Amino acid sequence: MSPPIAESTNPPRDTMMNAYGAAGTPDITPSLVEACLITVDEEANIGTCIASLAGLVDGILVYDTGSTDSTVSVAKANGARVVTGYWDNSFAAARNRALRLCRAEWILSIDADETVECLDADGIRELLKKEKPVDARRPEYFSETMQSGASYADPCYNKPVDHRRPPSNKDERLETGVDAFEVSIHNILAFSSSGESREWRDLPQVTHPAIRLFRRNIALWEGRVHENITSKITGRHLVTVPTSAFCIIHSGYAISRELSSNKAKRNLELAELEIDGDEKKGKGVQTGTTRALALLKSGKARWAARDLHGALHDLLRAADADDRHGAIAWMALKSALQVAIWLDDSGKTLALDTRLGVEFPVFPSIAEGLPVDILSFMVACIKRDHALCRTIATGFDPPARKLVIAQALNIGPHIADYLLEESYQVFDSQDDLQAIVAVSSVIAPKLGIETAMRWSRRIRASGVPELCPLMAIAKNIHEAMPNRIAAARIAAHEFSDQEAQSLLRSLR
């Protein structure tokens, strides 16, 4: 592994010229909120992203790391201030270079494949004008919760904010101050397959909070990949409150498989560089928060790159390396549980579920990866505990049910069949049943004649005989001939399928 490239204290002169103009004289006009992006080849997304920021920000800084398409010209045409930068295998380094060129008091960090949904931009801006900064010299504002790696600061800050009214003098946050806001990120997992316009709330998604709105003068990014924001004054987490005043919609997970694969490989390379650097710094130390976090990132990167066995190995190492046994260990074990499900390993899944229950009887308040209730539903499906599945499912809203069903396309086929079977029994809306039928037509042919016959009956009863799993087996030229003949014979006999009868004659 090559050593990390040292980051220059000052941006290169050509970057400064791009940012400030030919004279190199900065515009120091103060502003309240500025959006900050780093980009590369985002011509398809950047215009929509910028348009969503109207009314919320005073300016937009785009730090481009080497686009070969029209990203730069599209950004400029949409009113952004564009800086021609460079890439040195570190998201944090790129974000810090961009951050140094921003001018506003508050920074909104957003990516080109994201958009902001905000119903009251004026209300947010008024709130930011009134917020007091945290006095970093007062140690009582930094609790053990922060030091253990959790997202939130002292529990007194962990409460919803009512943005329908300006905060009063009695508001506790006006007494203590705040550095940053945690925003809900809605990761959309798929676009509408039928092509009609669909509200993002109706699509399968995973939601998690992230620090995206923060004071510029105290912020520092850390980490080559899956980077996080910290205080450059204290070196610890920012004092943060959650906000529901706006949210960010991320469509990056709904891109093509090729682009997704390229991103996964890039992130894995960066994660390996981070582990390599940590081992050199730590001189062989095998535990500690820094190493645990690096292994967690590596495990997630391997998972995205479909190296599932490698992912499980790194995630378990991450859990063991977290000597504080805090949020990193919890996230690593929770991710390991998901990977075991992807691996179609019921035994490992149940063992990890038991370990999580023993080591973390109360889950930390961190929304990371799949929601805990959806994972619990999947474990209940593996146990074939129908009563427990029904109990958990009563708390699912329509997007959550869609997310449950969509998981069957990613995980191991046997566990997917357990999941679909229980979903078929407990979800009763027509939309849910249609989704289950469509997904089962993909999964069932992988599991043999008996499973295919079970789902074929249901699929044909739903009025979509063209999705019959038995016929999928019979038509599959890569399937063993005895299986093709058996599938065609059953379809012809059970359903009087004329196509099956014709196919059966040709196969004989």
Backbone torsions as a table, in degrees:
resi	resn	phi	psi	omega
1	MET	NA	135.2	176.6
2	SER	-78.2	147.2	-178.8
3	PRO	-68.8	154.4	178.2
4	PRO	-58.7	144.3	177.4
5	ILE	-77.2	126.7	-179.1
6	ALA	-64.8	137.9	-179.0
7	GLU	-89.8	131.1	178.5
8	SER	-69.1	144.0	178.3
9	THR	-65.6	-37.6	-179.1
10	ASN	-113.5	143.5	177.1
11	PRO	-63.2	151.4	177.2
12	PRO	-58.4	156.0	-176.2
13	ARG	-61.3	-38.4	-178.6
14	ASP	-64.7	-32.5	176.2
15	THR	-66.5	-44.2	179.7
16	MET	-62.1	-39.0	-179.9
17	MET	-65.3	-41.2	178.8
18	ASN	-64.0	-37.3	-174.9
19	ALA	-76.2	-36.2	-170.4
20	TYR	-113.0	-9.8	-179.6
21	GLY	107.7	173.0	-174.4
22	ALA	-59.8	-32.9	-176.6
23	ALA	-76.3	-16.8	-179.3
24	GLY	75.1	15.2	-178.6
25	THR	-97.9	119.0	-176.6
26	PRO	-70.4	146.6	170.8
27	ASP	-84.4	111.7	-174.1
28	ILE	-101.6	19.9	176.7
29	THR	-59.8	121.1	-177.2
30	PRO	-70.4	148.2	175.5
31	SER	-143.3	168.0	-174.6
32	LEU	-87.8	-53.0	-174.6
33	VAL	-132.2	133.9	176.5
34	GLU	-131.4	135.3	174.9
35	ALA	-84.5	141.3	-178.0
36	CYS	-129.6	124.1	-178.8
37	LEU	-128.9	147.6	163.4
38	ILE	-113.4	140.2	-172.8
39	THR	-137.0	158.0	164.5
40	VAL	-158.4	120.8	177.2
41	ASP	51.3	60.4	-178.9
42	GLU	-120.2	32.4	-176.3
43	GLU	-59.2	-29.7	-177.6
44	ALA	-75.9	-18.8	-172.8
45	ASN	-115.5	-29.1	-166.6
46	ILE	-61.6	-37.8	-179.2
47	GLY	-63.7	-44.3	179.4
48	THR	-65.1	-40.0	178.3
49	CYS	-60.4	-50.4	-178.2
50	ILE	-62.2	-41.7	-179.3
51	ALA	-59.9	-33.7	-177.5
52	SER	-71.5	-12.5	-176.3
53	LEU	-90.7	-4.3	-175.6
54	ALA	-57.9	131.4	177.4
55	GLY	89.1	-19.6	-177.6
56	LEU	-95.9	-38.0	-175.4
57	VAL	-115.0	157.9	177.5
58	ASP	-91.3	-18.7	-179.0
59	GLY	-165.5	167.0	-177.3
60	ILE	-134.9	123.7	176.2
61	LEU	-106.4	119.3	176.9
62	VAL	-109.9	117.1	177.1
63	TYR	-102.0	106.3	-175.2
64	ASP	-93.6	129.8	-173.4
65	THR	-99.9	18.3	174.8
66	GLY	126.9	39.2	-179.7
67	SER	-63.5	142.3	175.2
68	THR	-109.6	-0.5	176.9
69	ASP	-104.3	-154.8	-174.6
70	SER	-96.3	23.4	-179.4
71	THR	-53.3	-48.8	-176.0
72	VAL	-61.6	-47.8	-177.5
73	SER	-67.8	-37.1	177.9
74	VAL	-66.2	-41.5	178.9
75	ALA	-62.8	-44.8	178.8
76	LYS	-63.5	-41.8	-179.5
77	ALA	-63.2	-25.4	179.4
78	ASN	-95.4	11.5	171.4
79	GLY	94.3	8.5	-179.7
80	ALA	-82.0	152.9	170.5
81	ARG	-90.1	116.4	-171.6
82	VAL	-106.4	133.5	176.5
83	VAL	-114.7	128.6	175.2
84	THR	-84.8	107.6	-175.8
85	GLY	-112.0	-150.8	-178.7
86	TYR	-150.5	167.1	-178.3
87	TRP	-118.6	129.8	-179.5
88	ASP	-130.9	39.4	174.6
89	ASN	63.2	36.1	177.3
90	SER	-155.1	116.8	176.2
91	PHE	-65.4	-40.4	-178.6
92	ALA	-62.2	-43.5	-179.6
93	ALA	-61.8	-42.7	179.0
94	ALA	-64.8	-43.3	-179.9
95	ARG	-66.2	-36.1	178.5
96	ASN	-68.0	-37.9	176.0
97	ARG	-63.4	-41.6	178.0
98	ALA	-65.2	-40.9	-177.5
99	LEU	-61.5	-37.3	-179.6
100	ARG	-65.7	-19.7	-179.3
101	LEU	-94.7	-4.1	177.9
102	CYS	-80.6	161.6	-172.5
103	ARG	-128.0	-12.9	-173.1
104	ALA	-81.7	165.4	176.7
105	GLU	-69.7	-41.4	-179.3
106	TRP	-113.6	142.2	179.1
107	ILE	-116.4	131.6	171.0
108	LEU	-103.2	111.2	179.5
109	SER	-88.8	124.5	-177.6
110	ILE	-146.8	153.4	177.6
111	ASP	-104.6	160.9	-175.1
112	ALA	-65.4	-27.2	179.4
113	ASP	-91.4	22.9	177.0
114	GLU	-123.6	155.9	172.9
115	THR	-134.2	155.7	179.0
116	VAL	-100.5	135.6	169.7
117	GLU	-112.9	116.7	-173.2
118	CYS	-140.2	123.5	-178.4
119	LEU	-94.9	-15.0	-176.4
120	ASP	-144.9	71.9	-179.3
121	ALA	-61.7	-40.1	-179.4
122	ASP	-62.9	-39.1	179.7
123	GLY	-64.3	-40.3	177.8
124	ILE	-63.7	-44.1	-178.9
125	ARG	-63.7	-39.6	177.7
126	GLU	-64.6	-38.6	177.8
127	LEU	-61.3	-44.9	-178.3
128	LEU	-64.7	-34.0	178.7
129	LYS	-65.0	-29.3	-174.6
130	LYS	-91.3	-20.4	-175.9
131	GLU	-66.2	137.2	174.6
132	LYS	-92.1	145.0	175.6
133	PRO	-72.6	156.7	176.9
134	VAL	-74.6	139.8	173.5
135	ASP	-84.7	99.9	-173.8
136	ALA	-68.0	-10.3	-179.7
137	ARG	-81.2	-9.8	-176.8
138	ARG	-98.1	103.5	-171.6
139	PRO	-65.8	-18.4	-178.0
140	GLU	-68.2	-10.6	178.6
141	TYR	-82.2	-2.6	-177.8
142	PHE	-120.1	113.4	-172.1
143	SER	-103.1	173.6	175.4
144	GLU	-62.9	-28.1	178.3
145	THR	-57.5	-43.4	179.8
146	MET	-67.5	-44.4	-175.0
147	GLN	-65.2	-24.3	-179.5
148	SER	-80.7	-3.8	175.5
149	GLY	99.2	6.3	178.3
150	ALA	-72.7	162.0	-174.9
151	SER	-73.1	-34.4	-173.6
152	TYR	-92.5	156.9	174.9
153	ALA	-86.5	-150.8	-178.9
154	ASP	-51.0	139.3	-173.9
155	PRO	-54.0	-23.4	-179.2
156	CYS	-64.6	-18.6	179.1
157	TYR	-89.5	-16.1	-172.4
158	ASN	-84.4	74.3	179.6
159	LYS	-149.4	153.5	-179.2
160	PRO	-64.0	153.8	179.3
161	VAL	-111.9	128.3	178.3
162	ASP	-88.8	104.3	-176.6
163	HIS	-91.1	8.3	177.7
164	ARG	-80.9	-11.4	178.9
165	ARG	-138.9	150.3	174.7
166	PRO	-65.0	146.7	178.3
167	PRO	-65.4	141.2	-179.9
168	SER	-90.2	173.0	178.9
169	ASN	-65.5	-17.6	179.6
170	LYS	-85.3	-7.8	-179.4
171	ASP	-64.4	124.2	-174.9
172	GLU	-57.7	-32.1	-176.7
173	ARG	-70.1	-25.1	175.7
174	LEU	-70.7	-26.2	177.7
175	GLU	-77.9	-37.7	-173.7
176	THR	-100.3	-27.0	-178.1
177	GLY	87.6	169.2	179.9
178	VAL	-150.0	141.6	179.8
179	ASP	-93.8	-30.8	-169.4
180	ALA	-159.6	165.1	177.5
181	PHE	-121.3	139.3	172.7
182	GLU	-92.3	130.1	-175.1
183	VAL	-113.9	144.6	176.3
184	SER	-76.0	125.6	176.6
185	ILE	-104.9	119.9	178.7
186	HIS	-99.2	106.5	-178.6
187	ASN	-88.0	105.5	-178.4
188	ILE	-78.7	127.3	-173.6
189	LEU	-94.7	-16.6	-179.2
190	ALA	-161.6	144.2	172.3
191	PHE	-86.9	167.0	179.0
192	SER	-61.8	125.0	-177.7
193	SER	-73.4	-23.9	-177.4
194	SER	-86.5	-7.7	174.2
195	GLY	91.3	-10.0	180.0
196	GLU	-77.1	159.0	-179.8
197	SER	-68.6	127.8	-179.1
198	ARG	-127.0	137.5	174.6
199	GLU	-65.2	138.2	-176.1
200	TRP	-60.2	-28.0	-179.8
201	ARG	-65.0	-22.7	-177.4
202	ASP	-88.8	-4.3	-175.7
203	LEU	-97.1	152.1	176.4
204	PRO	-57.1	134.5	-174.9
205	GLN	-156.6	158.6	170.1
206	VAL	-121.1	132.3	-176.5
207	THR	-113.3	136.6	175.1
208	HIS	-146.9	156.7	177.4
209	PRO	-88.4	151.9	176.2
210	ALA	-151.6	147.7	176.5
211	ILE	-75.1	112.3	-177.3
212	ARG	-126.4	-17.3	-179.9
213	LEU	-122.7	115.6	-172.1
214	PHE	-150.0	162.6	178.2
215	ARG	-73.8	129.4	-174.4
216	ARG	-63.7	-40.7	-168.6
217	ASN	-75.2	-7.0	-179.2
218	ILE	-117.8	1.5	-169.0
219	ALA	-95.6	144.3	175.4
220	LEU	-146.4	131.5	177.7
221	TRP	-88.6	143.4	177.5
222	GLU	-134.1	144.0	175.8
223	GLY	105.5	131.6	179.2
224	ARG	-65.8	-37.5	-177.7
225	VAL	-140.6	154.0	-172.5
226	HIS	48.9	47.5	-173.8
227	GLU	-64.7	154.8	179.1
228	ASN	-132.1	158.2	-176.1
229	ILE	-98.1	135.0	178.2
230	THR	-132.4	175.2	177.6
231	SER	-88.8	123.6	177.9
232	LYS	-75.9	-7.4	178.0
233	ILE	-87.4	-46.6	-176.1
234	THR	-103.4	-18.0	-175.9
235	GLY	76.5	6.9	-178.4
236	ARG	-116.5	-173.3	-179.6
237	HIS	-65.7	153.1	175.2
238	LEU	-73.9	151.9	172.9
239	VAL	-75.9	117.3	-163.1
240	THR	-130.7	145.1	170.1
241	VAL	-125.8	147.5	175.1
242	PRO	-76.0	150.9	176.3
243	THR	-134.2	142.9	174.3
244	SER	-112.1	13.6	-176.9
245	ALA	-70.2	-27.4	174.5
246	PHE	-154.0	164.4	178.3
247	CYS	-138.2	167.8	-179.3
248	ILE	-119.7	131.7	179.8
249	ILE	-103.0	118.9	-177.6
250	HIS	-108.3	119.0	-178.9
251	SER	-103.8	6.4	-174.2
252	GLY	-63.4	-26.1	-179.8
253	TYR	-79.0	-8.8	-178.9
254	ALA	-99.6	19.1	-179.8
255	ILE	-83.1	178.4	-176.9
256	SER	-65.1	157.2	178.7
257	ARG	-60.3	-36.0	-178.1
258	GLU	-65.4	-47.7	179.5
259	LEU	-65.4	-39.1	179.0
260	SER	-62.1	-41.6	179.1
261	SER	-64.3	-40.5	179.4
262	ASN	-63.7	-42.6	179.1
263	LYS	-64.5	-40.5	-179.4
264	ALA	-62.6	-43.8	179.2
265	LYS	-64.0	-41.6	178.2
266	ARG	-62.2	-46.0	-178.7
267	ASN	-64.8	-34.0	177.8
268	LEU	-66.3	-42.2	177.7
269	GLU	-60.1	-42.1	-179.8
270	LEU	-67.7	-39.5	178.9
271	ALA	-63.7	-39.9	178.3
272	GLU	-65.3	-38.8	176.0
273	LEU	-61.6	-38.9	-179.0
274	GLU	-67.7	-41.4	177.3
275	ILE	-63.9	-43.3	-179.8
276	ASP	-59.7	-44.4	179.3
277	GLY	-65.7	-38.8	-179.8
278	ASP	-66.4	-39.7	-180.0
279	GLU	-65.6	-37.2	178.4
280	LYS	-68.5	-39.5	179.4
281	LYS	-67.7	-40.4	-175.1
282	GLY	-84.4	-6.5	178.3
283	LYS	53.1	46.1	174.2
284	GLY	89.7	2.0	178.4
285	VAL	-63.0	131.2	-172.0
286	GLN	-99.9	-4.2	179.8
287	THR	-130.1	173.8	178.2
288	GLY	121.1	152.9	-175.3
289	THR	-60.7	-41.2	-177.1
290	THR	-63.3	-46.3	179.4
291	ARG	-66.7	-40.8	179.3
292	ALA	-60.1	-42.5	-180.0
293	LEU	-65.9	-40.3	178.6
294	ALA	-63.4	-41.1	178.5
295	LEU	-68.6	-35.4	175.9
296	LEU	-61.9	-45.0	178.3
297	LYS	-63.0	-41.1	179.7
298	SER	-63.8	-42.2	179.3
299	GLY	-61.6	-42.4	179.4
300	LYS	-68.0	-38.0	178.8
301	ALA	-65.7	-40.9	177.7
302	ARG	-65.2	-37.6	177.4
303	TRP	-60.1	-48.3	179.9
304	ALA	-62.9	-31.3	179.4
305	ALA	-86.0	7.0	177.4
306	ARG	69.3	19.8	170.9
307	ASP	-91.9	79.3	-169.4
308	LEU	-70.7	-40.5	179.2
309	HIS	-65.7	-41.4	176.3
310	GLY	-64.7	-37.6	178.5
311	ALA	-62.9	-46.1	-179.4
312	LEU	-62.3	-40.3	179.4
313	HIS	-60.8	-48.7	-177.9
314	ASP	-68.7	-36.2	-179.3
315	LEU	-67.3	-39.4	177.2
316	LEU	-68.8	-36.2	174.8
317	ARG	-63.9	-38.3	179.2
318	ALA	-62.9	-43.1	179.8
319	ALA	-62.8	-40.1	-179.6
320	ASP	-73.1	-29.2	-177.2
321	ALA	-77.6	-20.2	-179.2
322	ASP	-74.4	91.7	-174.7
323	ASP	-69.6	-13.4	175.1
324	ARG	-88.9	-9.5	-178.7
325	HIS	48.4	53.6	-177.8
326	GLY	-111.6	-138.4	-172.7
327	ALA	-63.4	-34.0	-178.3
328	ILE	-66.7	-43.9	178.1
329	ALA	-61.0	-42.0	179.7
330	TRP	-63.2	-47.0	-179.6
331	MET	-63.8	-37.4	179.7
332	ALA	-65.5	-44.9	-179.8
333	LEU	-67.9	-38.3	178.9
334	LYS	-64.9	-41.4	177.3
335	SER	-67.7	-38.1	177.7
336	ALA	-61.4	-38.3	176.5
337	LEU	-60.2	-43.9	178.9
338	GLN	-64.3	-41.2	179.6
339	VAL	-63.5	-39.8	178.2
340	ALA	-60.9	-35.8	176.4
341	ILE	-66.6	-42.0	177.1
342	TRP	-61.6	-34.9	-178.8
343	LEU	-75.9	-5.3	-179.8
344	ASP	66.6	31.4	-176.8
345	ASP	-107.1	93.3	-178.2
346	SER	-62.9	-39.0	-178.7
347	GLY	-61.9	-49.2	179.1
348	LYS	-64.6	-37.8	-179.8
349	THR	-59.8	-50.0	-178.2
350	LEU	-67.1	-35.8	177.8
351	ALA	-64.7	-42.8	179.6
352	LEU	-69.1	-36.2	176.4
353	ASP	-62.5	-41.1	177.3
354	THR	-64.4	-43.1	179.9
355	ARG	-62.5	-42.1	178.1
356	LEU	-61.2	-42.5	-179.2
357	GLY	-64.7	-34.4	-179.9
358	VAL	-76.7	-47.0	-174.2
359	GLU	-81.3	-27.4	-179.6
360	PHE	-133.7	73.4	-179.7
361	PRO	-62.5	-26.9	173.8
362	VAL	-118.2	117.7	-178.2
363	PHE	-69.9	139.8	173.4
364	PRO	-61.4	155.8	-178.5
365	SER	-82.4	60.2	179.2
366	ILE	-125.1	118.9	177.9
367	ALA	-88.2	97.5	-174.7
368	GLU	-131.6	127.2	-179.2
369	GLY	70.2	-152.8	177.8
370	LEU	-63.4	141.1	175.9
371	PRO	-56.7	148.0	-176.7
372	VAL	-59.5	-37.9	-177.1
373	ASP	-67.9	-32.1	177.4
374	ILE	-70.5	-40.6	175.6
375	LEU	-62.9	-40.5	178.5
376	SER	-62.4	-38.8	177.8
377	PHE	-63.4	-42.1	-179.7
378	MET	-65.6	-39.6	177.2
379	VAL	-65.3	-40.8	177.6
380	ALA	-62.5	-34.7	176.8
381	CYS	-64.3	-41.3	178.8
382	ILE	-63.3	-38.5	178.3
383	LYS	-74.1	-11.6	-175.7
384	ARG	57.2	40.1	178.5
385	ASP	-94.9	89.1	-173.7
386	HIS	-62.0	-40.8	-179.0
387	ALA	-62.6	-43.4	179.4
388	LEU	-66.0	-40.8	177.5
389	CYS	-57.5	-45.6	-178.7
390	ARG	-65.2	-39.7	179.5
391	THR	-62.2	-46.8	-179.4
392	ILE	-66.0	-40.7	-174.7
393	ALA	-65.5	-21.7	-179.7
394	THR	-63.1	-21.2	179.6
395	GLY	-91.4	0.7	-177.2
396	PHE	-85.8	131.7	170.5
397	ASP	-87.5	173.4	-176.9
398	PRO	-54.6	-44.6	177.7
399	PRO	-62.3	-35.9	179.1
400	ALA	-65.9	-40.1	178.8
401	ARG	-65.1	-39.7	177.0
402	LYS	-62.8	-38.8	179.1
403	LEU	-65.3	-41.1	177.7
404	VAL	-58.5	-49.6	-177.4
405	ILE	-64.6	-40.3	-178.8
406	ALA	-63.6	-28.7	-179.4
407	GLN	-60.0	-26.8	-177.6
408	ALA	-62.0	-23.3	179.9
409	LEU	-78.7	-14.8	-176.8
410	ASN	-102.8	-31.9	-169.0
411	ILE	-89.3	176.9	179.1
412	GLY	-60.3	146.6	-171.4
413	PRO	-64.0	-36.4	-179.1
414	HIS	-68.8	-44.3	176.8
415	ILE	-66.7	-34.4	176.9
416	ALA	-61.3	-38.8	179.0
417	ASP	-66.1	-41.0	174.9
418	TYR	-58.3	-44.9	-177.8
419	LEU	-63.1	-46.4	-179.3
420	LEU	-66.4	-38.7	-179.9
421	GLU	-61.4	-48.4	179.6
422	GLU	-67.7	-38.1	178.0
423	SER	-61.4	-39.5	179.6
424	TYR	-63.5	-31.5	-178.0
425	GLN	-81.9	-31.9	-171.3
426	VAL	-106.8	-23.0	178.5
427	PHE	-94.0	129.3	-172.7
428	ASP	-122.4	2.9	177.9
429	SER	-76.6	152.9	-178.5
430	GLN	-63.2	-39.1	178.7
431	ASP	-61.3	-42.9	-179.9
432	ASP	-64.0	-44.5	-178.7
433	LEU	-64.2	-38.6	177.1
434	GLN	-63.6	-40.6	178.5
435	ALA	-65.8	-41.1	179.5
436	ILE	-63.4	-43.4	179.0
437	VAL	-60.7	-45.5	-178.3
438	ALA	-63.8	-43.7	-178.2
439	VAL	-70.7	-40.2	-179.0
440	SER	-64.9	-27.5	178.0
441	SER	-66.7	-21.5	176.9
442	VAL	-87.9	-39.2	-174.4
443	ILE	-79.7	-44.8	-171.4
444	ALA	-58.0	-40.3	180.0
445	PRO	-61.5	-18.9	-179.4
446	LYS	-80.0	-11.2	-168.5
447	LEU	-112.8	12.4	173.7
448	GLY	97.6	174.3	-172.7
449	ILE	-63.3	-45.7	-175.0
450	GLU	-61.3	-48.5	178.7
451	THR	-64.8	-41.1	179.2
452	ALA	-60.8	-38.7	-180.0
453	MET	-66.4	-41.2	179.7
454	ARG	-59.5	-47.2	-178.5
455	TRP	-76.4	-28.3	178.4
456	SER	-62.0	-39.9	178.2
457	ARG	-60.1	-45.2	-178.3
458	ARG	-68.2	-41.2	-177.8
459	ILE	-65.9	-43.0	178.5
460	ARG	-67.4	-35.6	176.7
461	ALA	-65.5	-24.3	178.3
462	SER	-82.6	-4.7	175.5
463	GLY	89.4	20.2	178.9
464	VAL	-128.3	66.2	-177.3
465	PRO	-60.5	-22.7	179.7
466	GLU	-66.1	-14.3	178.0
467	LEU	-96.9	10.3	-175.7
468	CYS	-57.2	119.1	179.6
469	PRO	-62.0	-34.3	178.4
470	LEU	-61.3	-42.5	178.7
471	MET	-68.8	-30.8	176.6
472	ALA	-63.7	-40.1	176.8
473	ILE	-67.2	-45.1	-177.0
474	ALA	-62.2	-32.3	-176.7
475	LYS	-89.7	-9.8	-173.6
476	ASN	-78.6	109.0	-176.6
477	ILE	-68.6	-15.4	179.0
478	HIS	-89.6	-7.3	179.6
479	GLU	-80.9	149.3	177.8
480	ALA	-59.9	140.0	-175.0
481	MET	-58.4	-42.5	178.3
482	PRO	-57.9	-38.2	178.8
483	ASN	-68.3	-40.1	178.5
484	ARG	-61.8	-44.5	-179.2
485	ILE	-65.1	-43.3	-179.6
486	ALA	-62.5	-43.2	-179.6
487	ALA	-64.3	-43.4	179.3
488	ALA	-64.8	-39.9	-179.3
489	ARG	-63.8	-43.5	-179.7
490	ILE	-65.5	-44.0	-179.9
491	ALA	-62.5	-38.8	179.4
492	ALA	-68.4	-40.9	-176.0
493	HIS	-78.3	-46.5	-174.8
494	GLU	-73.3	-37.4	-171.5
495	PHE	-118.7	4.3	-178.0
496	SER	51.8	40.9	-177.4
497	ASP	-78.4	116.4	-177.2
498	GLN	-67.3	-36.4	177.9
499	GLU	-63.4	-39.5	178.5
500	ALA	-64.4	-40.2	178.7
501	GLN	-62.8	-43.8	179.0
502	SER	-65.2	-43.0	-179.9
503	LEU	-64.4	-38.6	-179.4
504	LEU	-62.0	-40.9	178.0
505	ARG	-63.0	-39.6	-178.4
506	SER	-72.2	-32.8	-179.6
507	LEU	-72.4	-29.1	178.6
508	ARG	-75.4	NA	NA
